[in-house]
Amino acid sequence: MLYKNKMKVFAVFIGIITVYNVVFFCRSDVAAEDDFYETKVQKVLAGDRIMLRGGTIVQYYGIEVPPLNDTRVKIAQLAIQAQQENERLVKDKTIRVEFVEVDDTSSIRYAYVFASGVLLNGHLLKNGYACLSAYYGQKEKYYTYFAMAQAKAVSAKKGLWSLL
């Protein structure tokens, strides 16, 4: 009897944690925090890449957008749409950048990028402009949010997922 009561308490505890994770991580937007680097965008290079004022190139961490020069016409069109969406989101706005790592073989810096309180990496996933990078693991900071955002795009057949 005592064992069954402990299991019920444990099940309730797990349920509360699950609800907390769903509410916290599955929000439509993830708010930017105060300790990020603030700057302006000099140029949008691609759907998932920008050049900051000062020349630093930033690749959005954890996501992949098709290249603009893809030989498949529909994929190339989606890449152009992703670039246009990225430009719409960052043009003439102060953005917040949370740098994650530097690619030692080039001058590219990987980062989470926020504009108007929206995590752009997740926004691009949620709208089907990008897919979750194969190198982005479950222990990464926004993995749950990114996975849920991509799942929404897949189920709604948005962007890239409309081609399947």
Rosetta blueprint (number, residue, H / E / L):
1 M L
2 L H
3 Y H
4 K H
5 N H
6 K H
7 M H
8 K H
9 V H
10 F H
11 A H
12 V H
13 F H
14 I H
15 G H
16 I H
17 I H
18 T H
19 V H
20 Y H
21 N H
22 V H
23 V H
24 F H
25 F H
26 C L
27 R L
28 S L
29 D L
30 V L
31 A L
32 A L
33 E L
34 D L
35 D L
36 F L
37 Y E
38 E E
39 T E
40 K E
41 V E
42 Q E
43 K E
44 V E
45 L E
46 A E
47 G L
48 D L
49 R E
50 I E
51 M E
52 L E
53 R L
54 G L
55 G L
56 T L
57 I E
58 V E
59 Q E
60 Y E
61 Y L
62 G L
63 I E
64 E E
65 V L
66 P L
67 P L
68 L L
69 N L
70 D L
71 T L
72 R L
73 V H
74 K H
75 I H
76 A H
77 Q H
78 L H
79 A H
80 I H
81 Q H
82 A H
83 Q H
84 Q H
85 E H
86 N H
87 E H
88 R H
89 L H
90 V H
91 K L
92 D L
93 K L
94 T E
95 I E
96 R E
97 V E
98 E E
99 F E
100 V E
101 E E
102 V E
103 D L
104 D L
105 T L
106 S L
107 S L
108 I E
109 R E
110 Y E
111 A E
112 Y E
113 V E
114 F E
115 A E
116 S L
117 G L
118 V E
119 L E
120 L H
121 N H
122 G H
123 H H
124 L H
125 L H
126 K H
127 N L
128 G L
129 Y L
130 A L
131 C E
132 L E
133 S L
134 A L
135 Y L
136 Y L
137 G L
138 Q L
139 K L
140 E L
141 K L
142 Y L
143 Y H
144 T H
145 Y H
146 F H
147 A H
148 M H
149 A H
150 Q H
151 A H
152 K H
153 A H
154 V H
155 S H
156 A H
157 K L
158 K L
159 G H
160 L H
161 W H
162 S H
163 L H
164 L L
